[in-house]
Amino acid sequence: MSFESSFFAKRRSVVAKKMLPKKIEENHIKEILEAGIRVPDHGALNPWKIKVIIGDKLKFLDEKIILPEFKKLNPNASANSLELESKRLQRASVVFAVISTPVDHPKIPKWEMRLSSGAVCMNLLSCAQSLGYAAQWLTEWYAYNDRMLTYLGGRKDLDKISGFIYVGHKIEEPKERRRPNSSEVISYI
Ligand SMILES: Cc1cc2nc3c(=O)[nH]c(=O)nc-3n(C[C@H](O)[C@H](O)[C@H](O)COP(=O)(O)O)c2cc1C
C-alpha cells in the first residue's frame, strides 16, 4: 500500500485570486458539507456552525459588510484597496464560513471545541479539493470583525470565525509551495 500518489500526499490549496467563480453543482456543495462535518468532536457537542455564502449573498456581504467595515477602519484607503475589498467574497463560487461556538461543559475544555472547529475547516477544504475544486482557507482581516461575526450569527466575545473556506474552479494546477522539512518538525520519542 502506498501513500505516494494519493490525494493527501499531493493536496494543495489554490489561492482565491486564482479561482474562477463560476457555478458549482448543488449536489457537490451538499456532498462537501455532509462529508465536511464528519470531524472528531469530543463529547459530540457540535461546537461549530457553518454559514454557506453563495449567489447574490457573496456580493451582498462584500458590499454591505466587508467594504463599509474596511472604510470605517481605513478612512484614507486608496481606490485600489477599496476595489479589492468590494469583491473579496466574489472571488469564490461559494464560501463556507466556519464559526467556532463553544459551550460550557464540566469536563471538555473549550480549547478542544476550538480545535474541532479547525478540523471542520480542514475537512471542508480537503473535501472540496478532493472533488477537484480550487479551495483556500482564509481569515484575512474580516474574520476578526465583530459586525461580520454577528451578521453570520456568532455571539460577540464568545464565538470566533475559524475561517472562510473559499471554493471555486481551477484555472490551472497550482505549483507546489515550500513545505516543512519533516526532520525539523517530526521526531520520535
Ligand atoms: C487559520 C488559517 C488562516 C489563514 N488565513 C490566510 C489569510 O488570511 N491569507 C492568506 O494568504 N493565507 C491564509 N492562510 C493560508 C492559506 O490557506 C494558504 O493558501 C495555505 O497555507 C496553503 O497551504 P496548502 O497548499 O497546504 O493547503 C490561512 C491558513 C490558516 C490555517
The ligand as a MOL file (V3000), in Angstrom:
LIG
                    3D

  0  0  0     0  0            999 V3000
M  V30 BEGIN CTAB
M  V30 COUNTS 31 33 0 0 0
M  V30 BEGIN ATOM
M  V30 1 C -6.3780 29.6150 10.0490 0
M  V30 2 C -5.7570 29.9620 8.7420 0
M  V30 3 C -5.9440 31.2270 8.2310 0
M  V30 4 C -5.3620 31.5980 7.0180 0
M  V30 5 N -5.5700 32.8540 6.5640 0
M  V30 6 C -4.9370 33.2590 5.4600 0
M  V30 7 C -5.0880 34.5950 5.0100 0
M  V30 8 O -5.8060 35.3760 5.6010 0
M  V30 9 N -4.4030 34.9580 3.8990 0
M  V30 10 C -3.5840 34.0840 3.2080 0
M  V30 11 O -2.9790 34.4610 2.2130 0
M  V30 12 N -3.4400 32.8120 3.6130 0
M  V30 13 C -4.0930 32.3780 4.7060 0
M  V30 14 N -3.9510 31.0880 5.1340 0
M  V30 15 C -3.0670 30.1790 4.3840 0
M  V30 16 C -3.7240 29.6900 3.1170 0
M  V30 17 O -4.7970 28.8330 3.4020 0
M  V30 18 C -2.6780 29.0470 2.2210 0
M  V30 19 O -3.2160 29.0150 0.9580 0
M  V30 20 C -2.2640 27.6660 2.6610 0
M  V30 21 O -1.2880 27.7910 3.6710 0
M  V30 22 C -1.7360 26.8270 1.5060 0
M  V30 23 O -1.4520 25.5640 2.0310 0
M  V30 24 P -1.8420 24.1590 1.3470 0
M  V30 25 O -1.4690 24.2020 -0.0910 0
M  V30 26 O -1.0710 23.1870 2.1520 0
M  V30 27 O -3.3270 23.9450 1.5180 0
M  V30 28 C -4.5580 30.6700 6.3070 0
M  V30 29 C -4.3820 29.3830 6.8180 0
M  V30 30 C -4.9770 29.0310 8.0210 0
M  V30 31 C -4.7480 27.6460 8.5490 0
M  V30 END ATOM
M  V30 BEGIN BOND
M  V30 1 1 1 2
M  V30 2 1 2 3
M  V30 3 2 2 30
M  V30 4 2 3 4
M  V30 5 1 4 5
M  V30 6 1 4 28
M  V30 7 2 5 6
M  V30 8 1 6 7
M  V30 9 1 6 13
M  V30 10 2 7 8
M  V30 11 1 7 9
M  V30 12 1 9 10
M  V30 13 2 10 11
M  V30 14 1 10 12
M  V30 15 2 12 13
M  V30 16 1 13 14
M  V30 17 1 14 15
M  V30 18 1 14 28
M  V30 19 1 15 16
M  V30 20 1 16 17
M  V30 21 1 16 18
M  V30 22 1 18 19
M  V30 23 1 18 20
M  V30 24 1 20 21
M  V30 25 1 20 22
M  V30 26 1 22 23
M  V30 27 1 23 24
M  V30 28 2 24 25
M  V30 29 1 24 26
M  V30 30 1 24 27
M  V30 31 2 28 29
M  V30 32 1 29 30
M  V30 33 1 30 31
M  V30 END BOND
M  V30 END CTAB
M  END
